[in-house]
Amino acid sequence: MSTFSARFPALLQYTTGVLPEIPMNTCFTKSYLLVLSALATMPALAAVTQLEEVVVTASRIAQPAREVIGDVTVIDRETIAAQGNATLPELLSRQPGIQVSSNGGAGKTAAVFIRGANPQQTIVLIDGIRYGSATAGAAALQHLPLALIDRIEILRGPAGSLYGADAIGGVIQVFTKRGGKDFAPIVSVGYGTENSLEASASVSGSVGNTSYALGVAHSQTDGISALAGPKFEKLSGDDDGYENTSVSLSASHKFDENHEIGGSLLHAWVENQYDNAFATKVYDYRDSGTNGSATIWSKNRFTSNWTSKLQAGISVDDSDNYSPATAYSPEVSQFKTKQSQLSWQNDIKVGPGVLSVGAETLEQKVSGTTKYDEDQRRINSFFGGYLAHLGAATLQVNLRNDDNSQFGNHTNGSIGAAYQVTDAVQVGASYGTGFRAPTFNELYYPGFGNKNLQAEESKNSEGFIRFQQNGLQAGATVFHNKVTDLLQYNSATYSTGNIGKATLQGVTLTLDLQAQSGLIGGASFDYLDASDDKTNKQLVRRAKQTGLAYVGWMQSAWSARAEVQGVGNRFDDAANKVPLAGYALVNLSAQYQLTKDWALRARVNNLFDAKYETAKNYGTLGTNGMLSVSWQPK
């Protein structure tokens, strides 16, 4: 892959097509039937006491997960720790409503599609700070280390009324570790296939009214050949390795019960090798760079009804790309994004709910060897929302105006309501709008940019039903998202244009069980129709059917889990003439508490060595795994 292809997001074309209907003997239909059959067994389940999850991303206000109107998944620390040598994109690919493609193994460019939306149509936040590339338009999730992440919240559906531009598909928020009451050191070391090494160490705790957490992590792997197949073996048949060294830091101090200040940092230094599908001679294609964010904040409760949070932060996405020098480009091409953000949010108790009002300013700057006609822009925003509980009903209304120095004003809104039919059953619906601003590459890349581009816009409606009782959670969400002024790369003109409309619609079914006996199990199934309205072609690399089913057992000293992940047929091109076959992966994981302080973890992915592709001609891991040991004094 050339440097330009690697960095220019328009090459992730908005392709379309029609896929066959679901055969009744596929694993996806079986996952759907598993959900229905499990629902029929609900009265027989034993009661299980579980801690209530708290979600922030869905409304910008902390609230119990079962009261959230949005379609949200929370990935906790235990789930993250059980992933072995998985990357963040791989972990996301196992979540409902998300599909992922990768350009060949660890550290390579990964594209995350939430509900069929393009990677550039999803916002990534790190502790509330926007993270990503303003040139490529998407976040380099492959560089964020799982070892230093405390939890992840995924909000599906347009969230422009909450977070502004680019949240057409949804929001992924990463939270770094925080200090608790007690001193807690943790050390973990793992070794796996492809000569993979994972090592991390962290300490957390508190001294008086000051809490802290510090972590370091290192991972490296020989990897696999990024490009696969005999046609690439001569020039690209070697393994393409990856190395990541990361650090995280957080601290906060409470002056009293009403006033607190704090900050956090997550930073990664990476070295990555890759292949170029257009290479004519042997060369060590590679890139290196730094990624991450830093923030400081102040939380103040000025009265019993008024809480304020002032937050400032920056994020960086920097890379140096090495390729043979030509008459048009140097051997080292640099792409650097710096985003500076300042926000002020005020939560005020009004009547039966909380009124949130605030302002935000975001500055995006790009630099490097490529000279753009415009290399910075500022977005000034005002937002407000109201979250109220009216007996058995919950109401959420949000409105936001973003004044982009390149595109002017965009106002987005959302309204949602949920009703608690019984203690166990909740129904609801919502409607929201979103938009995406074109990237600097799409607008200004020399020889390829189009300064006349308009922002994409979306209108999304959805409805849901959820069940939660006695250790069982189940749900169904139906959505319909219409995207207009769709941006698409034209290979004939070598530029991007607003070409029309796309429809993203489908249904997500989920089931999770945790019984008192220790049995765990569940399934998810997604049916997605993501197509271009003009051509009726399916969007690139998006399957109509995906699903996952798992079963496991948890005891005081050990746990084990088996899962099957399935992805249906897709296309790799705009004309839907280059198919990507469906596949199924079987993964196993286990943990054993050797002593009070020592634990052993093992994970095997792709147990049966399935051959598959998430992007045409790019390699994927065969059977792979990792064995790790951790020390955590109790």
Secondary structure, DSSP 4 states (H G I P E B T S, - for coil): --HHHHH-GGGS-------PPPPTTSHHHHHHHHHHHHHHTGGGPPP---PPPEE-TTTSS-EEGGG--SEEEEE-HHHHHTTTT--HHHHHHTSTTEEEEESSSTTS-EEEEETT--GGGEEEEETTEEES-TTT-S--GGGS-GGGEEEEEEEES--HHHH-TT-SSEEEEEEE----SS-EEEEEEEEETTTEEEEEEEEEEEETTEEEEEEEEEEEEEEE-SB-SGGGHHHH-S-EEEEEEEEEEEEEEEEETTEEEEEEEEEEEEEEE---TT-SS----EEEEEEEEEEEEEEEEEETTEEEEEEEEEEEEEEEEE----SSS-SEEEEEEEEEEEEEEEEEEETTEEEEEEEEEEEEEEEESSPPS--EEEEEEEEEEEEEEETTEEEEEEEEEEEETTTEEEEEEEEEEEEESSSSEEEEEEEEEEEEPPPHHHHHSTTT--TT---EEEEEEEEEEEEEETTEEEEEEEEEEEEEEEEEEETTTTEEEEEEEEEEEEEEEEEEEE-TTSEEEEEEEEEEEEEETTT-PBPTT--SEEEEEEEEEE-SSEEEEEEEEEE--EESSTTS-SEE--EEEEEEEEEEE-SSSEEEEEEEESTT-----SSTTB----SEEEEEEEE---
